[in-house]
Amino acid sequence: MPTSVPATTLSGNGLLIERHWQQLAGQRRVYTLISGVLLLMVVSGSLWFANETNAGKFFDRLPHLFDFVGDLIPRDGWEIWRALFDLPSPYEDGSLKYNYVEGRYYITDNLYIPEYFYKMVETLNIAILSTIIGLIFGFMLSFLAAKNMTRNVWVRGTARRVMEIMRAFPEVVLAGFFLAILSLGPLPAVIAVSIHTVGALGKLFFEVIENADMKPDEGLKAVGASWVERSWFGMVPQVMPNFMSYFLLRLEINVRASTIIGAVGGGGIGEQLRLSISRGHEAKTLAIILLLLLTIIAVDQFSAWLRRKLVGDQAFQAI
Amino acid sequence: MILLNAAEMDALALSHPDLLHRSIWQRFRVPIIAVAVILYFIFAWWFFAVGKVVGSANWGLAGNYLADWVSYEIRPDIEIATDGSMQINYPRFDPIGPNPNPDWLEARRETVTRTIETPAPSAPATPTTPSSSFSFMAPAPSQQSETAPAAPTVETRIEEVVTEAVVQMGPERLIDVQPDRVVLTRGDEVVILTLDRAADQVLAQGPLPEWAEQRSVGGRVTAYFGFSGWADISADRVRLRKRFLGWENFFFDTNSVFFDKSAGEVLSLIVSGNRIVPGQSNLSLAWNDILYNPSWQHLDVWTKLLQTIVMAFIGTLFAMIVAFPLSFIAARNIFQNRPANQLTKRFFDFLRSVDMLIWALFFTRAFGPGPLAGISAIFFTDTGTLGKLYAEALENIDDKQREGVRSVGAPPATVQRYGVVPQVMPVFASQALYFWESNTRSATIIGAVGAGGIGLKLWEAMRTNSDWENVAYMVLLILIVVFLFDGISNYLRSKLIGPRNH
C-alpha cells in the first residue's frame, strides 16, 4: 500500500500525541517480545523434557518412524481380506496367526458374522448405549445447571460440580475400577464412557439452555405452568435441535473413545487390535485397522448428514 | 377481541390443514423415540449380558476397593501358643513400620515360667529321608519313635510374655483376646468365644449376633466391625484387620529415618538437628526421602503427570501451527484450486479417521514408550480435526473485509493477513484452547497403551488391585490439573471471543 506522509513540522500538542503513541507502541512490542520468548522457552523446555524422558531419543528413532508399517506387511495381500471375513487361510498351521475361521459367530448353521465385524458392532454398541445414557442424564442435569431454569444457587452449583467431576474423572480409572469388580467384558467400558458423556453433554446442554430465548418460558409462566411444563413446552422445542447435534458429535467422539477403552481391557475391537499387534499378526491387524477406519468414516459421514438435516449448516461446528 | 363463529373457524381450519392435522411422525415422535430407546436398552441388556455380569460381580470387593482409596489397613496376627502365651506379629511390609507399638492394641504382659521345647540338634544326623522302598503313608509313627529319644531338649525358663491383648476397634468396639477365650464387644452386644486349642475349636456362648459369622460349629469366627475392620478368630490364632482413614506414610516410608515423627519433630530435625547422614543436610535427606518414597513414588508420579501436560500442550500447539496454513489451502473461498482444496480436506479426514489409538500405537513403535509418542499422536489427530474446523470457519467468513483490503491494491498475502486473519483468529485460538483442555484429559488414556504420561502408571497401579490409594492420589492430581487448565482456557477464551460464546 503506498503511503506517504507529508512532512509537516508538528506543534507541541502534536509532538505529545506522537510521543505518547510511540510509548504505547513500544510497550506493546516489549510485551509481545516477552510473551514470545516465554512461549519459546516453555516449548523448548517441554520438548527437551519429552525427549529426555522418552524411551528412545527423537533423532535416534527417526529412521525407525515407519517400523509399525514395516511390521504389518502381510504374507500376501489376500490375507487381509481373509482375516476380515474369517475365510480359511492357505497358510493355516494351527497357530493363532492364521486361525481366522475360529472367531466366527454363527447365527444359523451356515450364516455367520466374522469375528471383527462382531467386535466392531460391540464397540459401536458401547458407544451408542453410553451416548444415549449420557444424553438422558445430561439432559436432566442440564436443566438443573442452567441459570435461567434453576434459580437456586445450591442446586445449580451442585449440578455443575457433579458434571465437572464426571467430565474430568479419568475414563481409564473408571474402566479399571469396574473391570476389577465386573470382570472382563464391555460393561466397564460402557460405564466409563457413559459417566464421562453425562458430564460432557451436560455442560454443552446447559450452555445451550442459557442462550435460549426466554419468551416462550415467560408465556408459560404467565398461564401458570409448572417447572416441568415450562421446561418441556417452553425450552425443549427450542434446544432440541442443538441437543441432537451435540449428541451426534458426541457419538463420533465416543466411537473413538470406546475403541481406546477397549484397548486397555474394555473389550470390543480395541482389545482385538492391541492383542493382534502385540502378537505380531500382520493380516489381522491390517484387517482391524481397515475396518476401524471405514467404520469411523461411515459414522462421521452419517452424523454430519443427520446434523445438517436437523439444524442446517450453521451447527456444523464441533465443540 | 375478535369473535369468530363456528363456520368461520372451520373455514380457517380447512384452509390451513397442516397446522391442525400434523403427520403421524410429528404427533407421535416422542412416544416413538421413547419406545425405540427402550427397545434398544433391552437389546443392549441382552447383547452385553448385563444381568449375568452384574449378578456375578463381586460387590463386596467394590466396597473394599473404594475404602482403599482413602484408608489403609494394619494387619496384626495374634498367635496363641499351647501354654496360653501370645505373640503379636505384623506382616513385613505393613505400613505400621518395623517397631510397632500402637496405642490401640494393648498387650498385657506377665512373667511366667515356661517350658520350651527346643528341636533336637541331632536331627540332620538321623536319616529322615529313607530309601526308595519307603512309603510316605505308613511308617511315620515308627520314624518318630525312633528319633524320639534323641529329640527335643526341654528347657524351663522364666520369661515375660503377652498373656492378654486388648484391641480397640473403634468407639465401644473391643476385642479382648485371652488365652482361653475371646470377648468381642460392639456397643452393648457382647460375644464370648471359648477357645479350645486341644480340639482346635472355637465355641460361642449363646447365639451369635449379625455381625459375627461362623460357618460351621466349632470353626473359625469372623467378626465384622464395619469400617474399622474385622477379626478372624480360630483356636490358636486371631487375625486382625484394623482400618484407618487417610493415606499411610504419605511423606516418609517406614525405612526413612523420619518415619513416624510428627511434623514438628521433622521440622526441628531439619532446622537444628545434627546431621543424620554425614555429608548430607537433613533438609535434602528429608526431601530425598519424600521424593523417593517407595510406596508413593512422588517424583515418578509428578514426572509422569508433567509428561501428560506436556503431551497435550505441545501436541495441540504444533497441531494448531500446522493446521493454520493448511486450512487456508483447504478453504474453497481462499485458495481457488479445487484439487488442492479436496486433497487437503481428505488429508485432514485421513488424519482424523485414523484413530488416536492407532497413531499412539504407531508412534509408540517408532519412538518407544514415552511422551514423544503421545505428542505425535495428539499432533497428528488434532491437525486433522483443527484443520477441518479451521477450513470450515474460513469458508464462513465475511468477504467484505477482504474485498476492502484488496480494493486498495494489497498483494495476496496482505489480503489474507488483514482481511481474513483478524476475523478468524479469535475463533481459531479458542478452538485450539478447547482442544488443549480436552487433550489434557485424553492424554491420560492414550498413556495407558504406552504413549507416555500418567496413564500407564495409573493402569499399573489399578492392575495390582491393592494400590487404590495410589490411584486416588493420581486421580486427585489429574483432577487438579484438569480443573486448573479448564479455568485458564475458559478465561483466555472469554477474553478472546467474549463470555457468551465459549
Interface residues (C-beta under 8 A of the other chain):
Chain A: M1 P2 V42 V43 S46 L47 F49 A50 N51 T53 N54 A55 G56 F58 R61 H64 L65 F66 D67 F68 V69 D71 E122 N125 I128 L129 I132 E164 I165 R167 A168 F169 P170 E171 V172 V173 G176 F177 L179 A180 I181 L182 S183 G185 P186 L187 V190 N211 R256 A257 T259 I260 I261 A263 V264 G270 L273 R274 I277 I289 L292 L293 I296 I297 D300 F316 Q317 A318 I319
Chain B: V37 Y40 F41 A44 F47 F48 A49 V50 V53 V54 S56 A57 N58 W59 L61 A62 Y65 T303 L306 Q307 V310 M311 F313 I314 L317 D349 R352 S353 V354 D355 M356 L357 I358 L361 F362 F363 R365 A366 F367 G368 P369 G370 P371 L372 A373 I375 T385 L389 E392 V408 G409 A410 T414 Q431 Y434 R441 T444 I445 I446 A448 V449 G452 G455 L458 W459 M462 R463 N465 V471 V475 I478 L479 V482 F483 D486 R500
